């Protein structure tokens, strides 16, 4: 019974593969989107923009965000009431 569907399956797969190849070929000519300013949505990213001309070995300057991050972590730890004894392996 499976032999009856074999030829139709080849035709359908060939057509589908051709459509996908055409789609990918046309998408190569699609114009690039402009880069969005994510600091409008996430203000905590304001000081983290890395200059493209900088060396790839340099890390971004996070000194602006460190006090804010540390204070938020302290608040979360206080909420959870985590003690050092709880974190030690027994």
Secondary structure, 3 states (H helix, E strand, C coil): CCHHHHHHHHHHHHHHHHHHHHHHHHHCCCCCCCCCCHHHCCHHHCCCCCCCCCCCCCCCCCHHHHHHHHHHHHHHHHHHCCCHHHHCCC
